[in-house]
Amino acid sequence: MSGIIGKKIGMTTFYGEDGTSKACTVVEVSPNVVTQIKTKEKDGYNAVQLGYGEKREKSTSKPLKGHFQKAGVSPRIKLVEFKTFTSDLKSGQEVDLNIFEIGDFIDGIGTSKGKGFQGVVKRHGFGGVGGQTHGQHNRARHPGSIGACSFPARVFKGLKMAGRTGGSRVKVQNLRILKLIPQKNLVLVSGSLPGHINSFVVLEK
C-alpha cells in the first residue's frame, strides 16, 4: 500500500460544487524522499522507507547520518516504511502528492491526543451508577461493581476501568481526498485525522 508522510495543519470547511459543506482536515505533504529500499533477500521483507522534513545534522545521531549519506539525502525528521508501492522507486527519489487524485479513498494514521489518567465515563463512555437516591453519595461517575463472589474471587483481566487515555496509534479508514493544492503541498481530506495540530500523519492509498 503506497502512501506519504505529512503534517496535520488543522481543520476547515470544504464547499463542494453543489454547495454542500463538509468538514475536512488540511495536511501539508512536502515532498518525501526515499531513504532506503528494503528487499526480501537482504532485509527479509520488501519495503520502501520514506523520510519527511529537513533536520539539522547537529541534531542527528552518527548512525542516522551514515544512513542518510548512503541514500544520498539530507537528514530527515520522520521515517516511515511502506510495505508495497505502486511504482518502482530508487534511493533519493522524491515522492509528492501526485500519487493521489481527487476522489481517492485513503487511510489516515496518527497518534491520538493524550488525555492523561481518566475515569470510566470519559474513557469508555460509562453512564455512571445512577441517581442520588437510596444512599448514593458521590457515585455518579464511578464504575460500579468490578468483582464477583467467592468464585472466581478475583477481577478478570481486561475489565474496562479507569486508566491512561489517548496517545495511541489510530487508523481512520476510507477518508476521501477532496482537494489537492500542489503549489502549497496541501491535501484536503474529508473528516478528521487523529492527533494534535502539527503532529505527523501518514496517508495510505
Backbone torsions as a table, in degrees:
resi	resn	phi	psi	omega
1	MET	NA	116.6	-178.8
2	SER	-78.9	161.5	-178.6
3	GLY	-173.4	-168.8	-177.1
4	ILE	-153.4	154.4	178.3
5	ILE	-98.1	139.7	179.7
6	GLY	-144.3	-176.4	178.8
7	LYS	-127.0	131.3	-179.2
8	LYS	-74.3	119.3	-178.8
9	ILE	-89.6	-38.4	-178.7
10	GLY	156.7	-166.9	-179.7
11	MET	-121.0	153.5	179.3
12	THR	-152.6	-174.3	179.2
13	THR	-111.1	132.2	178.4
14	PHE	-110.4	129.0	179.7
15	TYR	-105.2	120.6	179.7
16	GLY	-78.5	177.0	-179.2
17	GLU	-65.7	-26.8	179.3
18	ASP	-85.8	3.2	177.5
19	GLY	90.2	-5.0	179.4
20	THR	-75.8	146.8	-179.6
21	SER	-106.5	142.3	179.2
22	LYS	-134.1	140.0	173.8
23	ALA	-74.8	135.4	-178.7
24	CYS	-143.8	160.0	178.3
25	THR	-107.1	136.3	178.6
26	VAL	-97.2	124.5	-178.9
27	VAL	-120.9	128.6	176.4
28	GLU	-93.1	120.3	-177.1
29	VAL	-124.1	74.6	174.7
30	SER	-62.5	150.5	-172.9
31	PRO	-49.1	126.2	173.9
32	ASN	-81.6	159.0	179.6
33	VAL	-126.0	142.0	179.3
34	VAL	-77.0	118.3	-178.6
35	THR	-101.6	-16.8	178.4
36	GLN	-165.4	142.4	172.3
37	ILE	-113.0	115.0	-178.8
38	LYS	-97.9	138.5	-179.4
39	THR	-122.3	157.6	-178.9
40	LYS	-66.7	-33.3	-178.5
41	GLU	-68.2	-39.1	-174.9
42	LYS	-95.6	-40.7	-173.3
43	ASP	-109.9	-8.7	179.9
44	GLY	94.9	-11.4	178.1
45	TYR	-160.1	161.5	179.6
46	ASN	-96.1	132.5	178.8
47	ALA	-163.7	158.8	174.5
48	VAL	-119.7	125.0	179.6
49	GLN	-99.6	123.5	179.0
50	LEU	-109.4	148.5	177.1
51	GLY	-119.2	144.4	-177.6
52	TYR	-128.7	139.4	172.6
53	GLY	76.3	137.7	178.8
54	GLU	-76.3	144.4	179.3
55	LYS	-133.8	141.5	179.8
56	ARG	-67.3	140.9	177.8
57	GLU	-63.6	-31.0	179.3
58	LYS	-60.4	-31.8	-177.4
59	SER	-95.9	8.1	-177.5
60	THR	-106.3	133.8	178.9
61	SER	-69.2	159.0	-177.8
62	LYS	-61.7	-42.6	177.6
63	PRO	-59.5	-40.6	179.3
64	LEU	-70.8	-33.9	175.9
65	LYS	-58.6	-45.2	178.0
66	GLY	-64.3	-36.7	179.2
67	HIS	-62.5	-45.5	-179.1
68	PHE	-71.5	-37.1	178.7
69	GLN	-63.6	-36.1	178.6
70	LYS	-63.9	-34.7	178.8
71	ALA	-83.7	-11.6	179.5
72	GLY	75.8	32.2	-179.5
73	VAL	-129.1	164.5	175.9
74	SER	-79.0	159.5	-179.3
75	PRO	-57.5	142.9	-178.4
76	ARG	-120.2	153.3	-177.0
77	ILE	-77.5	-46.6	-171.7
78	LYS	-122.0	133.0	176.6
79	LEU	-120.6	134.6	178.8
80	VAL	-140.4	140.3	177.5
81	GLU	-100.5	142.2	174.9
82	PHE	-121.3	126.1	-172.7
83	LYS	-67.8	-35.7	179.1
84	THR	-134.1	152.9	176.7
85	PHE	-138.4	144.4	-174.0
86	THR	-70.1	-24.9	-178.7
87	SER	-126.4	158.2	177.7
88	ASP	-75.8	130.2	-178.1
89	LEU	-121.2	160.3	177.6
90	LYS	-126.3	156.4	179.0
91	SER	-59.1	134.5	-179.4
92	GLY	89.7	-9.5	-179.3
93	GLN	-75.8	145.5	-179.8
94	GLU	-92.0	145.8	175.5
95	VAL	-124.1	123.1	-177.8
96	ASP	-120.7	-171.6	-174.8
97	LEU	-72.7	1.4	177.3
98	ASN	-68.5	-10.7	176.4
99	ILE	-72.1	-13.4	179.5
100	PHE	-105.7	157.1	172.4
101	GLU	-131.9	152.3	178.9
102	ILE	-60.6	129.7	-178.2
103	GLY	100.6	-11.1	178.4
104	ASP	-64.9	146.6	173.9
105	PHE	-100.6	129.7	-175.9
106	ILE	-131.2	171.1	172.9
107	ASP	-112.9	136.5	178.4
108	GLY	-108.1	129.6	-178.1
109	ILE	-121.6	133.4	178.0
110	GLY	-161.5	179.7	177.5
111	THR	-101.9	121.2	-176.1
112	SER	-66.6	159.6	179.7
113	LYS	-63.8	133.5	176.4
114	GLY	-79.4	131.4	-177.2
115	LYS	-116.4	7.0	177.3
116	GLY	74.5	-161.2	-179.1
117	PHE	-80.2	120.4	-177.1
118	GLN	-127.0	158.9	178.5
119	GLY	-82.4	179.8	-173.9
120	VAL	-70.8	-26.0	-179.1
121	VAL	-68.1	-45.4	-179.9
122	LYS	-80.1	-35.4	-174.7
123	ARG	-77.6	-41.6	-174.7
124	HIS	-120.9	-1.1	178.4
125	GLY	78.5	26.1	177.5
126	PHE	-63.7	154.5	179.9
127	GLY	-92.9	-0.5	-176.5
128	GLY	85.9	172.5	-175.8
129	VAL	-73.0	-35.7	179.2
130	GLY	141.1	-149.1	-176.5
131	GLY	-72.7	-177.4	-177.6
132	GLN	-101.2	15.9	-178.8
133	THR	-93.5	177.8	176.2
134	HIS	55.4	42.9	174.8
135	GLY	82.1	4.8	178.7
136	GLN	-68.0	136.6	177.9
137	HIS	-147.7	116.2	179.2
138	ASN	54.7	43.4	-178.6
139	ARG	-119.7	8.4	-170.6
140	ALA	-61.5	-34.7	-175.5
141	ARG	-113.1	21.2	-179.9
142	HIS	-87.7	159.3	-175.7
143	PRO	-76.2	-20.1	-174.8
144	GLY	87.9	-161.9	-176.6
145	SER	-68.6	139.5	180.0
146	ILE	-121.2	-8.6	-175.0
147	GLY	-116.7	-174.2	178.8
148	ALA	-119.2	-151.7	-179.6
149	CYS	-98.6	-147.9	-179.8
150	SER	-64.7	-17.9	171.9
151	PHE	-125.8	127.6	4.0
152	PRO	-84.1	1.9	176.4
153	ALA	60.8	33.8	177.6
154	ARG	-160.7	170.3	176.6
155	VAL	-99.2	128.7	-178.7
156	PHE	-65.2	143.3	176.4
157	LYS	-67.1	147.6	177.6
158	GLY	82.9	6.7	179.9
159	LEU	-66.4	138.7	-179.5
160	LYS	-71.0	114.8	-178.9
161	MET	-139.4	179.9	178.0
162	ALA	-66.9	153.3	179.7
163	GLY	172.2	-173.7	-177.6
164	ARG	-70.4	132.5	-173.5
165	THR	-119.1	139.5	176.5
166	GLY	81.3	-172.1	179.9
167	GLY	69.5	26.6	-178.0
168	SER	-121.5	161.3	-179.0
169	ARG	-72.6	128.1	-176.7
170	VAL	-129.6	135.2	174.7
171	LYS	-115.7	125.8	175.6
172	VAL	-107.7	121.3	-172.5
173	GLN	-98.3	159.2	172.6
174	ASN	58.5	48.8	171.1
175	LEU	-92.1	146.9	-174.3
176	ARG	-106.2	139.5	174.5
177	ILE	-76.8	116.0	-178.1
178	LEU	-93.2	-35.0	-177.3
179	LYS	-158.1	146.7	175.3
180	LEU	-120.7	132.6	178.0
181	ILE	-122.4	85.1	-175.0
182	PRO	-61.4	-31.6	-176.8
183	GLN	-62.6	-32.2	-178.4
184	LYS	-112.5	7.1	-179.4
185	ASN	56.9	44.1	-178.0
186	LEU	-113.6	143.1	175.0
187	VAL	-125.4	131.4	175.7
188	LEU	-102.2	118.5	-175.8
189	VAL	-114.0	134.8	-179.7
190	SER	-65.2	145.7	177.7
191	GLY	77.8	-161.5	-175.6
192	SER	-115.5	151.4	175.9
193	LEU	-112.5	147.6	-179.9
194	PRO	-67.9	150.3	175.3
195	GLY	109.7	164.0	179.1
196	HIS	-86.8	173.9	178.6
197	ILE	-63.4	139.1	-178.5
198	ASN	73.7	13.3	175.8
199	SER	-88.6	156.8	-179.7
200	PHE	-78.4	138.7	174.6
201	VAL	-133.0	155.0	178.3
202	VAL	-117.7	127.8	176.6
203	LEU	-105.7	116.7	-179.2
204	GLU	-107.1	134.2	-179.6
205	LYS	-95.1	NA	NA
